[in-house]
Amino acid sequence: MPNLLQALKSVAQSFIKDENKTPLHIGEAMGCWIFLALVGETQVQTEVGINSTTDSELRKALQEAVNMFKSEKERISAFMRSEGIPLPPLSESKPISDPNSVPLGVKLTDNELANSLRKKISMAITNCSESAAQSIRSDVSLLWAEFMQEHITFLTTFKSLMRKRGWLKVPPPYYPPGLPQTEK
Amino acid sequence: MPDVVKAVQNVIQSFVDDEPKSPLNVGEVMSCWSYLSELADEQVHSEAGINSTTDPELRKAFHEAVEMFKSQKERISAFMLSEGVPIPPLCESKPQSNPRDVPLGAKLTDDELANSLNIKIVILISYCANAIIQSVRNDVTLIWLEYLQEYMTFGATLKELVKKRGWLKVPPYYYAPGAP
């Protein structure tokens, strides 16, 4: 997967050199703005997740997600500032607190936390691909390809954790009529 | 808004009556299945939201959302069962608890809660729209249309609240060059 990105990068890089830097168009600006607003929210909610569970594997995964969101937030805000796009109002990081003192009416179970993180990551992937499809400037496309690759890599590893712990929800299997029985 | 939907519903209804009922296609089943599991998640998150805030207006909005999710959950499960589609594992309702006892590291602010509810509605609206595109049977289209209309109505009232309280995030304005 990272190799794929490397290949894409070198191709895009050669175009970026030749390209005149036009100002961003409104679609690109909107993509950046929405993504930053969403990543900011998601980061805070994931921090809340860390403060609601004592499961070490899940905490580790959530922490990795927070780190990823933070680094993406930094990169995209730096880019937005350099292009003159105003930043959306962002939520502040949550303090650390004891998961055992969260009342049960607010505490999400490990299963719910894992599924909500999975959903957030899938949403971010959709977001990245939509923005990549809209962007005209190669350096902007590259930015989205990078974010998308990070999210997909994270989701792949996270899904194996979810499967191991029985948190993964699997849609009904597709049985085509007359499928030959294969020996496994 | 409800009038427009009513008109569309009437048109579709006339087709539903004449249509021979084919089995659901895999896309329709997939939308129902993932939508139901999504709904249950959102319901639980909203209940956790109610238990995290003392703001009466926001609590009311969350209560309305929970009621809406619950009623949709019932309707879609009944439809799925009647079509022989298995039900996904669903989250259970949260008990009531005191919002003041939530440690600050696990408590979302009112602003964050309102925006997260907003995002939920946005996701669900696009779910419904997607499902409409994929559905072939008109009675299935009608179900999604009904949900879509409920969200649009709810979203409009929620936006008023969010705007009033200053929680609304607005993307940068578009200044047309040379605008008078």
Interface residues (C-beta under 8 A of the other chain):
Chain A: I26 A29 M30 W33 I34 A37 L38 E41 V44 Q45 E47 V48 N51 S52 I85 P86 P88 P89 S91 K94 P95 I96 S97 D98 P99 S101 V102 P103 L104 G105 V106 K107 L108 T109 N111 E112 N115 S116 K119 M123 K169 P171 P172 Y174
Chain B: V26 V29 M30 W33 S34 S37 E38 D41 V44 H45 E47 A48 I50 N51 S52 V85 P86 P88 P89 C91 K94 P95 Q96 S97 N98 P99 D101 V102 P103 L104 G105 A106 K107 L108 T109 D111 E112 N115 S116 I119 I123 K169 P171 P172 Y174
